[in-house]
Amino acid sequence: MAFFSKNQQEPIPEVETKVWSCTSQDCSGWMRDGLSFEAKPACPLCKCEMELETRVLPELS
């Protein structure tokens, strides 16, 4: 007899992803580049400038 658990899922692959990161020392806001509507967005949390960087994140399907 086989037992199955809902907790056993295939791992989600991680990929290098371009993100916009807030430049403020007091804010940890960031967003994926592909989900931004502006060419150079302002931080949605504190309205400071953001800079482009690369992070390893779970791949979106």
C-alpha distance matrix in Angstrom:
0.0 3.8 6.7 10.0 13.4 16.7 18.5 17.2 19.9 21.8 25.0 28.1 30.6 33.9 37.3 40.9 42.3 45.9 46.4 49.5 49.8 52.3 55.3 55.9 55.2 54.3 51.7 48.3 48.1 46.8 45.6 44.3 47.2 45.7 45.5 49.1 51.7 54.7 55.9 56.3 54.7 55.7 53.1 51.7 51.6 55.0 56.9 57.7 57.7 54.5 54.1 51.8 49.4 46.1 42.8 39.3 37.2 33.9 34.5 35.1 33.5
3.8 0.0 3.8 6.6 10.1 13.4 15.0 13.5 16.1 17.9 21.2 24.2 26.8 30.1 33.5 37.1 38.5 42.1 42.6 45.7 46.0 48.6 51.5 52.3 51.6 50.7 48.1 44.7 44.4 43.1 41.8 40.5 43.4 42.0 41.8 45.4 48.1 51.0 52.1 52.5 50.9 52.0 49.4 48.1 48.0 51.5 53.2 54.0 53.9 50.7 50.3 48.0 45.5 42.3 39.0 35.5 33.3 30.0 30.7 31.3 29.9
6.7 3.8 0.0 3.8 6.8 10.2 11.9 11.0 14.0 16.5 19.5 22.5 25.4 28.5 32.0 35.5 36.7 40.2 40.4 43.3 43.5 45.9 48.9 49.4 48.7 47.7 45.1 41.8 41.6 40.4 39.4 38.3 41.4 40.1 39.6 43.2 45.9 48.8 50.1 50.3 48.5 49.4 46.7 45.3 45.0 48.4 50.4 51.2 51.3 48.2 48.0 45.9 43.5 40.3 36.9 33.5 31.3 28.0 29.0 29.5 28.4
10.0 6.6 3.8 0.0 3.8 6.8 8.7 7.9 10.6 13.3 16.4 19.2 22.3 25.3 28.8 32.3 33.3 36.8 36.9 39.8 40.1 42.5 45.6 46.2 45.6 44.6 41.9 38.5 38.2 36.9 35.8 34.7 37.8 36.4 35.9 39.5 42.1 45.0 46.4 46.7 44.9 45.8 43.1 41.7 41.6 45.0 46.8 47.7 47.8 44.7 44.6 42.4 40.2 37.1 33.7 30.4 27.9 24.6 25.5 25.9 24.7
13.4 10.1 6.8 3.8 0.0 3.8 5.3 5.7 8.8 12.1 14.7 17.3 20.7 23.4 27.0 30.4 31.2 34.5 34.4 37.1 37.2 39.4 42.5 42.9 42.2 41.1 38.5 35.2 35.0 33.9 33.0 32.2 35.4 34.3 33.6 37.0 39.8 42.6 44.1 44.1 42.2 42.8 40.1 38.6 38.3 41.7 43.7 44.6 44.8 41.8 41.8 39.9 37.6 34.7 31.2 28.1 25.5 22.3 23.6 24.0 23.3
16.7 13.4 10.2 6.8 3.8 0.0 3.8 5.6 7.3 11.0 13.3 15.4 19.0 21.5 25.0 28.3 28.8 31.9 31.6 34.2 34.4 36.6 39.8 40.2 39.8 38.5 35.8 32.5 32.0 31.0 29.9 29.1 32.4 31.2 30.3 33.7 36.4 39.3 40.9 41.0 38.9 39.6 36.9 35.3 35.1 38.6 40.4 41.5 41.8 38.9 39.1 37.2 35.2 32.4 29.0 26.1 23.2 19.9 21.1 21.1 20.4
18.5 15.0 11.9 8.7 5.3 3.8 0.0 3.8 6.1 9.7 11.1 13.5 17.0 19.2 22.9 26.0 26.7 29.9 29.5 32.1 32.1 34.2 37.2 37.6 37.0 35.9 33.3 30.0 29.8 28.8 28.0 27.4 30.8 30.0 29.2 32.5 35.4 38.1 39.5 39.3 37.3 37.9 35.0 33.7 33.3 36.6 38.6 39.4 39.7 36.7 36.7 35.0 32.7 29.9 26.4 23.4 20.8 17.8 19.5 20.0 20.0
17.2 13.5 11.0 7.9 5.7 5.6 3.8 0.0 3.8 6.9 9.0 12.0 15.2 17.8 21.5 24.9 25.9 29.4 29.5 32.4 32.6 35.1 38.1 38.8 38.2 37.4 34.8 31.3 31.0 29.7 28.7 27.6 30.8 29.8 29.5 32.9 35.9 38.5 39.6 39.7 38.0 38.9 36.2 35.1 35.0 38.3 40.0 40.6 40.5 37.3 37.0 34.9 32.5 29.4 26.0 22.7 20.3 17.2 18.6 19.5 19.1
19.9 16.1 14.0 10.6 8.8 7.3 6.1 3.8 0.0 3.8 6.2 8.7 12.0 14.9 18.4 21.8 22.8 26.3 26.5 29.6 30.1 32.8 35.8 36.8 36.5 35.9 33.0 29.4 28.9 27.2 25.9 24.5 27.5 26.4 26.2 29.7 32.6 35.3 36.3 36.6 35.0 36.1 33.7 32.7 32.9 36.2 37.7 38.3 38.0 34.7 34.3 32.0 29.7 26.6 23.3 20.0 17.5 14.1 15.1 15.9 15.4
21.8 17.9 16.5 13.3 12.1 11.0 9.7 6.9 3.8 0.0 3.8 6.4 9.0 12.3 15.7 19.3 20.6 24.2 25.0 28.3 29.0 32.0 34.9 36.3 36.1 35.9 32.9 29.2 28.6 26.5 25.0 23.2 26.0 24.8 25.1 28.7 31.6 34.1 34.8 35.2 34.0 35.4 33.2 32.6 33.0 36.2 37.4 37.7 37.1 33.6 32.9 30.3 27.9 24.5 21.5 17.9 15.8 12.4 12.9 14.3 13.8
25.0 21.2 19.5 16.4 14.7 13.3 11.1 9.0 6.2 3.8 0.0 3.8 6.2 9.0 12.6 16.1 17.5 21.2 21.9 25.3 25.8 28.8 31.6 33.0 32.7 32.7 29.8 26.1 25.6 23.5 22.3 20.6 23.4 22.6 23.1 26.5 29.7 31.9 32.4 32.5 31.4 32.7 30.5 30.1 30.5 33.5 34.7 34.8 34.0 30.5 29.6 27.1 24.5 21.1 17.9 14.4 12.4 9.4 10.6 12.7 13.2
28.1 24.2 22.5 19.2 17.3 15.4 13.5 12.0 8.7 6.4 3.8 0.0 3.8 6.4 9.8 13.3 14.3 17.9 18.7 22.0 22.9 26.0 28.9 30.5 30.6 30.6 27.5 23.8 23.0 20.6 19.0 17.0 19.7 18.9 19.4 22.8 26.0 28.2 28.7 29.0 27.9 29.4 27.4 27.0 27.7 30.7 31.7 31.8 30.9 27.4 26.5 23.9 21.6 18.3 15.3 12.0 9.5 6.1 6.9 9.0 9.8
30.6 26.8 25.4 22.3 20.7 19.0 17.0 15.2 12.0 9.0 6.2 3.8 0.0 3.8 6.7 10.4 12.1 15.8 17.3 20.9 22.0 25.4 28.0 30.0 30.1 30.7 27.7 23.9 23.1 20.3 18.7 16.3 18.5 17.8 19.0 22.2 25.5 27.4 27.4 27.7 27.2 29.0 27.2 27.3 28.2 31.0 31.7 31.4 30.1 26.4 25.1 22.1 19.6 16.1 13.4 9.9 8.4 5.8 5.8 9.1 10.2
33.9 30.1 28.5 25.3 23.4 21.5 19.2 17.8 14.9 12.3 9.0 6.4 3.8 0.0 3.8 7.1 8.9 12.7 14.0 17.7 18.6 22.1 24.5 26.6 26.7 27.4 24.5 20.8 20.1 17.3 16.0 13.7 15.9 15.9 17.2 20.1 23.5 25.0 24.8 24.8 24.4 26.0 24.3 24.8 25.6 28.1 28.7 28.2 26.8 23.1 21.6 18.7 16.0 12.4 9.7 6.1 5.1 4.2 5.3 9.1 11.4
37.3 33.5 32.0 28.8 27.0 25.0 22.9 21.5 18.4 15.7 12.6 9.8 6.7 3.8 0.0 3.8 6.1 9.8 12.0 15.8 17.2 20.9 23.1 25.6 26.1 27.2 24.3 20.7 19.8 16.5 15.0 12.2 13.6 13.7 15.8 18.3 21.6 22.8 22.2 22.4 22.4 24.4 23.2 24.1 25.3 27.5 27.7 26.9 25.0 21.3 19.3 16.1 13.5 9.9 8.1 5.3 5.7 6.3 5.9 9.4 11.8
40.9 37.1 35.5 32.3 30.4 28.3 26.0 24.9 21.8 19.3 16.1 13.3 10.4 7.1 3.8 0.0 3.8 7.0 9.5 13.2 14.6 18.3 20.2 23.0 23.6 25.1 22.4 19.0 18.1 14.8 13.6 10.9 11.7 12.7 15.1 17.0 20.3 20.9 19.8 19.7 20.1 22.2 21.2 22.6 23.8 25.6 25.5 24.4 22.2 18.4 16.1 12.8 10.0 6.3 5.6 4.4 6.5 8.8 8.7 11.6 14.4
42.3 38.5 36.7 33.3 31.2 28.8 26.7 25.9 22.8 20.6 17.5 14.3 12.1 8.9 6.1 3.8 0.0 3.8 6.3 10.0 12.0 15.8 18.0 20.9 21.9 23.2 20.2 17.0 15.5 11.9 10.2 7.2 8.0 9.1 11.4 13.1 16.6 17.2 16.4 16.4 16.6 18.7 17.9 19.2 20.8 22.6 22.3 21.4 19.3 15.5 13.6 10.3 8.4 5.4 5.4 6.0 6.4 8.9 8.4 10.2 13.4
45.9 42.1 40.2 36.8 34.5 31.9 29.9 29.4 26.3 24.2 21.2 17.9 15.8 12.7 9.8 7.0 3.8 0.0 3.8 7.1 9.6 13.3 15.3 18.5 20.0 21.6 18.6 15.9 14.1 10.4 8.9 6.2 5.5 7.9 10.4 11.0 14.3 14.2 13.0 12.8 13.4 15.7 15.4 17.1 19.0 20.4 19.6 18.5 16.0 12.3 10.2 6.7 5.7 4.5 6.5 8.8 9.5 12.2 11.8 12.8 15.9
46.4 42.6 40.4 36.9 34.4 31.6 29.5 29.5 26.5 25.0 21.9 18.7 17.3 14.0 12.0 9.5 6.3 3.8 0.0 3.8 6.2 9.9 12.4 15.2 16.9 18.2 15.0 12.4 10.4 6.7 5.5 4.3 4.8 8.1 9.1 9.2 12.8 12.7 12.2 11.2 10.8 12.6 11.8 13.5 15.2 16.7 16.1 15.2 13.1 9.4 8.2 5.7 5.5 5.9 6.9 9.8 9.7 12.6 12.9 13.4 16.8
49.5 45.7 43.3 39.8 37.1 34.2 32.1 32.4 29.6 28.3 25.3 22.0 20.9 17.7 15.8 13.2 10.0 7.1 3.8 0.0 3.8 6.8 9.3 12.3 14.5 15.7 12.7 10.9 8.5 5.4 5.3 6.2 6.0 9.7 9.9 8.5 11.7 10.8 10.4 8.4 7.8 9.1 8.5 10.8 12.6 13.5 12.7 11.5 9.4 5.7 5.3 4.6 6.3 8.5 9.8 13.1 13.1 16.0 16.4 16.5 19.9
49.8 46.0 43.5 40.1 37.2 34.4 32.1 32.6 30.1 29.0 25.8 22.9 22.0 18.6 17.2 14.6 12.0 9.6 6.2 3.8 0.0 3.8 6.4 9.0 10.9 12.2 9.3 7.6 6.2 4.3 6.8 8.8 9.6 13.2 12.9 11.7 14.8 13.8 13.6 10.9 9.7 9.5 7.9 10.6 11.2 11.7 11.7 10.0 8.5 5.2 5.3 6.3 6.9 9.3 10.0 13.4 13.7 16.9 18.1 18.5 22.1
52.3 48.6 45.9 42.5 39.4 36.6 34.2 35.1 32.8 32.0 28.8 26.0 25.4 22.1 20.9 18.3 15.8 13.3 9.9 6.8 3.8 0.0 3.8 5.6 8.2 9.2 6.6 6.4 5.4 6.0 9.0 11.9 12.5 16.0 15.1 13.3 15.9 14.5 14.6 11.3 9.6 7.9 5.8 9.1 9.0 8.5 8.7 6.6 6.2 4.3 6.5 9.1 10.2 13.0 13.6 17.0 17.0 20.1 21.5 21.6 25.2
55.3 51.5 48.9 45.6 42.5 39.8 37.2 38.1 35.8 34.9 31.6 28.9 28.0 24.5 23.1 20.2 18.0 15.3 12.4 9.3 6.4 3.8 0.0 3.8 6.5 8.8 7.8 8.6 8.8 9.6 12.6 15.1 15.2 18.9 18.4 16.3 18.6 16.6 16.2 12.5 11.6 9.8 8.6 12.2 11.7 10.1 10.1 6.8 5.9 5.4 6.6 9.9 11.0 14.3 15.4 18.9 19.6 23.0 24.5 24.9 28.5
55.9 52.3 49.4 46.2 42.9 40.2 37.6 38.8 36.8 36.3 33.0 30.5 30.0 26.6 25.6 23.0 20.9 18.5 15.2 12.3 9.0 5.6 3.8 0.0 3.8 5.4 5.4 7.8 8.8 11.0 14.3 17.4 18.1 21.6 20.5 18.5 20.7 18.9 19.0 15.3 13.7 11.0 9.1 12.1 10.5 8.3 9.4 6.5 7.7 8.3 10.3 13.6 14.5 17.4 17.9 21.2 21.6 24.8 26.6 26.9 30.5
55.2 51.6 48.7 45.6 42.2 39.8 37.0 38.2 36.5 36.1 32.7 30.6 30.1 26.7 26.1 23.6 21.9 20.0 16.9 14.5 10.9 8.2 6.5 3.8 0.0 3.8 5.7 7.7 10.2 12.6 16.3 19.3 20.4 23.9 23.0 21.4 23.9 22.3 22.4 18.8 17.2 14.7 12.4 15.0 12.8 11.0 12.9 10.2 11.4 11.5 12.8 15.6 15.7 18.2 18.2 21.2 21.9 25.1 27.3 28.0 31.7
54.3 50.7 47.7 44.6 41.1 38.5 35.9 37.4 35.9 35.9 32.7 30.6 30.7 27.4 27.2 25.1 23.2 21.6 18.2 15.7 12.2 9.2 8.8 5.4 3.8 0.0 3.8 6.9 9.5 12.7 16.4 19.7 21.3 24.5 23.0 21.5 23.9 22.8 23.4 19.9 17.7 14.8 12.0 13.7 10.8 9.1 12.0 10.4 12.6 13.0 15.0 17.8 17.9 20.2 19.7 22.5 22.5 25.3 27.7 28.0 31.6
51.7 48.1 45.1 41.9 38.5 35.8 33.3 34.8 33.0 32.9 29.8 27.5 27.7 24.5 24.3 22.4 20.2 18.6 15.0 12.7 9.3 6.6 7.8 5.4 5.7 3.8 0.0 3.8 5.7 9.1 12.7 16.1 17.9 20.9 19.3 18.0 20.5 19.7 20.6 17.4 14.9 12.2 8.9 10.4 7.7 7.1 10.0 9.0 11.0 10.7 13.0 15.4 15.7 17.7 17.1 19.8 19.5 22.2 24.4 24.5 28.0
48.3 44.7 41.8 38.5 35.2 32.5 30.0 31.3 29.4 29.2 26.1 23.8 23.9 20.8 20.7 19.0 17.0 15.9 12.4 10.9 7.6 6.4 8.6 7.8 7.7 6.9 3.8 0.0 3.8 6.6 10.3 13.5 15.8 18.7 17.3 16.6 19.6 19.3 20.1 17.2 14.8 13.0 9.5 10.9 8.9 9.6 12.0 11.1 12.2 10.7 12.3 13.8 13.4 14.9 13.8 16.2 15.8 18.5 20.9 21.2 24.8
48.1 44.4 41.6 38.2 35.0 32.0 29.8 31.0 28.9 28.6 25.6 23.0 23.1 20.1 19.8 18.1 15.5 14.1 10.4 8.5 6.2 5.4 8.8 8.8 10.2 9.5 5.7 3.8 0.0 3.8 7.1 10.7 12.9 15.6 13.8 13.0 15.9 15.8 17.0 14.4 11.6 10.1 6.6 7.5 6.5 8.2 9.9 9.8 10.6 8.9 11.0 12.3 12.7 14.2 13.4 16.0 15.0 17.4 19.3 19.0 22.5
46.8 43.1 40.4 36.9 33.9 31.0 28.8 29.7 27.2 26.5 23.5 20.6 20.3 17.3 16.5 14.8 11.9 10.4 6.7 5.4 4.3 6.0 9.6 11.0 12.6 12.7 9.1 6.6 3.8 0.0 3.8 7.1 9.3 12.1 10.8 10.4 13.7 13.8 14.6 12.5 10.2 10.0 7.3 8.6 9.1 11.0 11.6 11.3 10.9 8.0 9.3 9.6 9.8 11.0 10.5 13.1 12.2 14.7 16.1 16.0 19.5
45.6 41.8 39.4 35.8 33.0 29.9 28.0 28.7 25.9 25.0 22.3 19.0 18.7 16.0 15.0 13.6 10.2 8.9 5.5 5.3 6.8 9.0 12.6 14.3 16.3 16.4 12.7 10.3 7.1 3.8 0.0 3.8 6.3 8.5 7.1 7.2 10.8 11.6 12.7 11.6 9.5 10.4 8.7 9.1 10.8 13.2 13.1 13.3 12.5 9.5 10.4 9.7 10.3 11.0 10.6 12.8 11.2 13.2 13.9 13.1 16.5
44.3 40.5 38.3 34.7 32.2 29.1 27.4 27.6 24.5 23.2 20.6 17.0 16.3 13.7 12.2 10.9 7.2 6.2 4.3 6.2 8.8 11.9 15.1 17.4 19.3 19.7 16.1 13.5 10.7 7.1 3.8 0.0 3.8 5.5 5.4 6.8 10.6 11.8 12.3 12.1 10.9 12.9 11.9 12.4 14.5 16.8 16.3 16.4 14.9 11.6 11.5 9.5 9.7 9.4 9.4 11.1 9.5 11.3 11.1 10.4 13.7
47.2 43.4 41.4 37.8 35.4 32.4 30.8 30.8 27.5 26.0 23.4 19.7 18.5 15.9 13.6 11.7 8.0 5.5 4.8 6.0 9.6 12.5 15.2 18.1 20.4 21.3 17.9 15.8 12.9 9.3 6.3 3.8 0.0 3.8 5.5 5.5 8.8 9.3 9.1 9.4 9.4 12.2 12.4 13.4 16.1 17.8 16.5 16.3 14.1 10.9 10.3 7.9 9.2 9.6 10.9 13.0 12.3 14.1 13.3 12.6 15.4
45.7 42.0 40.1 36.4 34.3 31.2 30.0 29.8 26.4 24.8 22.6 18.9 17.8 15.9 13.7 12.7 9.1 7.9 8.1 9.7 13.2 16.0 18.9 21.6 23.9 24.5 20.9 18.7 15.6 12.1 8.5 5.5 3.8 0.0 3.8 5.7 8.2 10.0 10.3 11.8 11.6 14.7 15.0 15.3 18.2 20.3 19.0 19.3 17.4 14.4 14.1 11.6 12.7 12.4 13.2 14.5 13.0 13.9 12.2 10.7 12.9
45.5 41.8 39.6 35.9 33.6 30.3 29.2 29.5 26.2 25.1 23.1 19.4 19.0 17.2 15.8 15.1 11.4 10.4 9.1 9.9 12.9 15.1 18.4 20.5 23.0 23.0 19.3 17.3 13.8 10.8 7.1 5.4 5.5 3.8 0.0 3.8 6.6 9.2 10.9 12.0 10.6 13.2 13.0 12.5 15.5 18.0 16.9 17.9 16.6 14.0 14.6 13.0 14.3 14.4 14.7 15.9 13.9 14.5 13.3 11.1 13.3
49.1 45.4 43.2 39.5 37.0 33.7 32.5 32.9 29.7 28.7 26.5 22.8 22.2 20.1 18.3 17.0 13.1 11.0 9.2 8.5 11.7 13.3 16.3 18.5 21.4 21.5 18.0 16.6 13.0 10.4 7.2 6.8 5.5 5.7 3.8 0.0 3.8 5.6 7.7 8.5 7.0 9.9 10.6 10.4 13.9 15.8 14.1 15.0 13.6 11.4 12.5 11.6 13.8 14.8 15.8 17.8 16.3 17.5 16.6 14.8 17.1
51.7 48.1 45.9 42.1 39.8 36.4 35.4 35.9 32.6 31.6 29.7 26.0 25.5 23.5 21.6 20.3 16.6 14.3 12.8 11.7 14.8 15.9 18.6 20.7 23.9 23.9 20.5 19.6 15.9 13.7 10.8 10.6 8.8 8.2 6.6 3.8 0.0 3.8 7.0 8.8 7.6 10.6 12.2 11.7 15.5 17.2 14.8 16.2 14.8 13.5 14.8 14.2 17.0 18.2 19.5 21.5 19.9 21.0 19.7 17.5 19.3
54.7 51.0 48.8 45.0 42.6 39.3 38.1 38.5 35.3 34.1 31.9 28.2 27.4 25.0 22.8 20.9 17.2 14.2 12.7 10.8 13.8 14.5 16.6 18.9 22.3 22.8 19.7 19.3 15.8 13.8 11.6 11.8 9.3 10.0 9.2 5.6 3.8 0.0 3.8 5.4 5.2 8.6 11.1 11.7 15.4 16.2 13.3 14.1 12.2 11.3 12.6 12.5 15.8 17.8 19.6 22.1 21.2 22.8 21.8 20.1 22.2
55.9 52.1 50.1 46.4 44.1 40.9 39.5 39.6 36.3 34.8 32.4 28.7 27.4 24.8 22.2 19.8 16.4 13.0 12.2 10.4 13.6 14.6 16.2 19.0 22.4 23.4 20.6 20.1 17.0 14.6 12.7 12.3 9.1 10.3 10.9 7.7 7.0 3.8 0.0 3.8 6.2 9.9 12.7 14.2 17.6 17.9 14.9 14.8 12.0 10.9 11.1 10.7 14.2 16.3 18.8 21.6 21.2 23.2 22.1 20.9 23.2
56.3 52.5 50.3 46.7 44.1 41.0 39.3 39.7 36.6 35.2 32.5 29.0 27.7 24.8 22.4 19.7 16.4 12.8 11.2 8.4 10.9 11.3 12.5 15.3 18.8 19.9 17.4 17.2 14.4 12.5 11.6 12.1 9.4 11.8 12.0 8.5 8.8 5.4 3.8 0.0 3.8 6.9 9.8 12.0 15.0 14.9 11.9 11.2 8.3 7.3 8.0 8.7 12.5 15.3 17.7 20.8 20.7 23.1 22.7 21.8 24.5
54.7 50.9 48.5 44.9 42.2 38.9 37.3 38.0 35.0 34.0 31.4 27.9 27.2 24.4 22.4 20.1 16.6 13.4 10.8 7.8 9.7 9.6 11.6 13.7 17.2 17.7 14.9 14.8 11.6 10.2 9.5 10.9 9.4 11.6 10.6 7.0 7.6 5.2 6.2 3.8 0.0 3.8 6.5 8.3 11.5 11.7 8.9 9.1 7.2 6.5 8.7 9.9 13.2 15.9 17.5 20.6 19.9 22.1 22.0 20.8 23.6
55.7 52.0 49.4 45.8 42.8 39.6 37.9 38.9 36.1 35.4 32.7 29.4 29.0 26.0 24.4 22.2 18.7 15.7 12.6 9.1 9.5 7.9 9.8 11.0 14.7 14.8 12.2 13.0 10.1 10.0 10.4 12.9 12.2 14.7 13.2 9.9 10.6 8.6 9.9 6.9 3.8 0.0 3.8 6.2 8.7 8.2 5.1 5.6 5.0 5.8 9.3 11.6 14.6 17.4 18.7 21.9 21.2 23.6 24.0 22.9 25.9
53.1 49.4 46.7 43.1 40.1 36.9 35.0 36.2 33.7 33.2 30.5 27.4 27.2 24.3 23.2 21.2 17.9 15.4 11.8 8.5 7.9 5.8 8.6 9.1 12.4 12.0 8.9 9.5 6.6 7.3 8.7 11.9 12.4 15.0 13.0 10.6 12.2 11.1 12.7 9.8 6.5 3.8 0.0 3.8 5.4 5.6 4.5 5.3 6.2 6.1 9.7 11.9 14.1 16.6 17.2 20.2 19.3 21.6 22.5 21.6 24.8
51.7 48.1 45.3 41.7 38.6 35.3 33.7 35.1 32.7 32.6 30.1 27.0 27.3 24.8 24.1 22.6 19.2 17.1 13.5 10.8 10.6 9.1 12.2 12.1 15.0 13.7 10.4 10.9 7.5 8.6 9.1 12.4 13.4 15.3 12.5 10.4 11.7 11.7 14.2 12.0 8.3 6.2 3.8 0.0 3.8 6.0 5.7 8.3 9.9 9.8 13.2 14.9 16.8 18.8 18.9 21.4 19.9 21.6 22.4 21.0 23.9
51.6 48.0 45.0 41.6 38.3 35.1 33.3 35.0 32.9 33.0 30.5 27.7 28.2 25.6 25.3 23.8 20.8 19.0 15.2 12.6 11.2 9.0 11.7 10.5 12.8 10.8 7.7 8.9 6.5 9.1 10.8 14.5 16.1 18.2 15.5 13.9 15.5 15.4 17.6 15.0 11.5 8.7 5.4 3.8 0.0 3.8 6.0 8.3 10.9 11.1 14.5 16.5 18.0 20.0 19.6 22.0 20.6 22.4 23.8 22.7 25.8
55.0 51.5 48.4 45.0 41.7 38.6 36.6 38.3 36.2 36.2 33.5 30.7 31.0 28.1 27.5 25.6 22.6 20.4 16.7 13.5 11.7 8.5 10.1 8.3 11.0 9.1 7.1 9.6 8.2 11.0 13.2 16.8 17.8 20.3 18.0 15.8 17.2 16.2 17.9 14.9 11.7 8.2 5.6 6.0 3.8 0.0 3.8 5.6 9.0 10.4 14.0 16.7 18.5 21.0 21.0 23.9 23.0 25.2 26.7 25.8 29.0
56.9 53.2 50.4 46.8 43.7 40.4 38.6 40.0 37.7 37.4 34.7 31.7 31.7 28.7 27.7 25.5 22.3 19.6 16.1 12.7 11.7 8.7 10.1 9.4 12.9 12.0 10.0 12.0 9.9 11.6 13.1 16.3 16.5 19.0 16.9 14.1 14.8 13.3 14.9 11.9 8.9 5.1 4.5 5.7 6.0 3.8 0.0 3.9 6.7 8.8 12.6 15.5 17.9 20.7 21.4 24.5 23.7 26.0 26.9 25.9 29.0
57.7 54.0 51.2 47.7 44.6 41.5 39.4 40.6 38.3 37.7 34.8 31.8 31.4 28.2 26.9 24.4 21.4 18.5 15.2 11.5 10.0 6.6 6.8 6.5 10.2 10.4 9.0 11.1 9.8 11.3 13.3 16.4 16.3 19.3 17.9 15.0 16.2 14.1 14.8 11.2 9.1 5.6 5.3 8.3 8.3 5.6 3.9 0.0 3.8 6.5 10.1 13.4 15.8 19.0 20.0 23.4 23.2 25.9 27.0 26.5 29.7
57.7 53.9 51.3 47.8 44.8 41.8 39.7 40.5 38.0 37.1 34.0 30.9 30.1 26.8 25.0 22.2 19.3 16.0 13.1 9.4 8.5 6.2 5.9 7.7 11.4 12.6 11.0 12.2 10.6 10.9 12.5 14.9 14.1 17.4 16.6 13.6 14.8 12.2 12.0 8.3 7.2 5.0 6.2 9.9 10.9 9.0 6.7 3.8 0.0 3.8 6.9 10.3 13.1 16.6 18.2 21.8 22.0 24.9 25.6 25.3 28.6
54.5 50.7 48.2 44.7 41.8 38.9 36.7 37.3 34.7 33.6 30.5 27.4 26.4 23.1 21.3 18.4 15.5 12.3 9.4 5.7 5.2 4.3 5.4 8.3 11.5 13.0 10.7 10.7 8.9 8.0 9.5 11.6 10.9 14.4 14.0 11.4 13.5 11.3 10.9 7.3 6.5 5.8 6.1 9.8 11.1 10.4 8.8 6.5 3.8 0.0 3.8 6.9 9.5 12.9 14.5 18.1 18.3 21.4 22.1 22.0 25.3
54.1 50.3 48.0 44.6 41.8 39.1 36.7 37.0 34.3 32.9 29.6 26.5 25.1 21.6 19.3 16.1 13.6 10.2 8.2 5.3 5.3 6.5 6.6 10.3 12.8 15.0 13.0 12.3 11.0 9.3 10.4 11.5 10.3 14.1 14.6 12.5 14.8 12.6 11.1 8.0 8.7 9.3 9.7 13.2 14.5 14.0 12.6 10.1 6.9 3.8 0.0 3.8 6.5 10.2 12.5 16.3 17.2 20.5 21.1 21.5 24.9
51.8 48.0 45.9 42.4 39.9 37.2 35.0 34.9 32.0 30.3 27.1 23.9 22.1 18.7 16.1 12.8 10.3 6.7 5.7 4.6 6.3 9.1 9.9 13.6 15.6 17.8 15.4 13.8 12.3 9.6 9.7 9.5 7.9 11.6 13.0 11.6 14.2 12.5 10.7 8.7 9.9 11.6 11.9 14.9 16.5 16.7 15.5 13.4 10.3 6.9 3.8 0.0 3.8 7.1 10.1 13.6 14.7 18.0 18.2 18.8 22.1
49.4 45.5 43.5 40.2 37.6 35.2 32.7 32.5 29.7 27.9 24.5 21.6 19.6 16.0 13.5 10.0 8.4 5.7 5.5 6.3 6.9 10.2 11.0 14.5 15.7 17.9 15.7 13.4 12.7 9.8 10.3 9.7 9.2 12.7 14.3 13.8 17.0 15.8 14.2 12.5 13.2 14.6 14.1 16.8 18.0 18.5 17.9 15.8 13.1 9.5 6.5 3.8 0.0 3.8 6.8 10.4 12.2 15.8 16.4 17.8 21.2
46.1 42.3 40.3 37.1 34.7 32.4 29.9 29.4 26.6 24.5 21.1 18.3 16.1 12.4 9.9 6.3 5.4 4.5 5.9 8.5 9.3 13.0 14.3 17.4 18.2 20.2 17.7 14.9 14.2 11.0 11.0 9.4 9.6 12.4 14.4 14.8 18.2 17.8 16.3 15.3 15.9 17.4 16.6 18.8 20.0 21.0 20.7 19.0 16.6 12.9 10.2 7.1 3.8 0.0 3.8 7.0 9.3 12.8 13.4 15.3 18.7
42.8 39.0 36.9 33.7 31.2 29.0 26.4 26.0 23.3 21.5 17.9 15.3 13.4 9.7 8.1 5.6 5.4 6.5 6.9 9.8 10.0 13.6 15.4 17.9 18.2 19.7 17.1 13.8 13.4 10.5 10.6 9.4 10.9 13.2 14.7 15.8 19.5 19.6 18.8 17.7 17.5 18.7 17.2 18.9 19.6 21.0 21.4 20.0 18.2 14.5 12.5 10.1 6.8 3.8 0.0 3.8 6.1 9.8 11.3 13.6 17.1
39.3 35.5 33.5 30.4 28.1 26.1 23.4 22.7 20.0 17.9 14.4 12.0 9.9 6.1 5.3 4.4 6.0 8.8 9.8 13.1 13.4 17.0 18.9 21.2 21.2 22.5 19.8 16.2 16.0 13.1 12.8 11.1 13.0 14.5 15.9 17.8 21.5 22.1 21.6 20.8 20.6 21.9 20.2 21.4 22.0 23.9 24.5 23.4 21.8 18.1 16.3 13.6 10.4 7.0 3.8 0.0 3.8 7.1 8.9 11.9 15.2
37.2 33.3 31.3 27.9 25.5 23.2 20.8 20.3 17.5 15.8 12.4 9.5 8.4 5.1 5.7 6.5 6.4 9.5 9.7 13.1 13.7 17.0 19.6 21.6 21.9 22.5 19.5 15.8 15.0 12.2 11.2 9.5 12.3 13.0 13.9 16.3 19.9 21.2 21.2 20.7 19.9 21.2 19.3 19.9 20.6 23.0 23.7 23.2 22.0 18.3 17.2 14.7 12.2 9.3 6.1 3.8 0.0 3.8 6.3 8.8 12.3
33.9 30.0 28.0 24.6 22.3 19.9 17.8 17.2 14.1 12.4 9.4 6.1 5.8 4.2 6.3 8.8 8.9 12.2 12.6 16.0 16.9 20.1 23.0 24.8 25.1 25.3 22.2 18.5 17.4 14.7 13.2 11.3 14.1 13.9 14.5 17.5 21.0 22.8 23.2 23.1 22.1 23.6 21.6 21.6 22.4 25.2 26.0 25.9 24.9 21.4 20.5 18.0 15.8 12.8 9.8 7.1 3.8 0.0 3.8 6.4 9.4
34.5 30.7 29.0 25.5 23.6 21.1 19.5 18.6 15.1 12.9 10.6 6.9 5.8 5.3 5.9 8.7 8.4 11.8 12.9 16.4 18.1 21.5 24.5 26.6 27.3 27.7 24.4 20.9 19.3 16.1 13.9 11.1 13.3 12.2 13.3 16.6 19.7 21.8 22.1 22.7 22.0 24.0 22.5 22.4 23.8 26.7 26.9 27.0 25.6 22.1 21.1 18.2 16.4 13.4 11.3 8.9 6.3 3.8 0.0 3.8 6.4
35.1 31.3 29.5 25.9 24.0 21.1 20.0 19.5 15.9 14.3 12.7 9.0 9.1 9.1 9.4 11.6 10.2 12.8 13.4 16.5 18.5 21.6 24.9 26.9 28.0 28.0 24.5 21.2 19.0 16.0 13.1 10.4 12.6 10.7 11.1 14.8 17.5 20.1 20.9 21.8 20.8 22.9 21.6 21.0 22.7 25.8 25.9 26.5 25.3 22.0 21.5 18.8 17.8 15.3 13.6 11.9 8.8 6.4 3.8 0.0 3.8
33.5 29.9 28.4 24.7 23.3 20.4 20.0 19.1 15.4 13.8 13.2 9.8 10.2 11.4 11.8 14.4 13.4 15.9 16.8 19.9 22.1 25.2 28.5 30.5 31.7 31.6 28.0 24.8 22.5 19.5 16.5 13.7 15.4 12.9 13.3 17.1 19.3 22.2 23.2 24.5 23.6 25.9 24.8 23.9 25.8 29.0 29.0 29.7 28.6 25.3 24.9 22.1 21.2 18.7 17.1 15.2 12.3 9.4 6.4 3.8 0.0
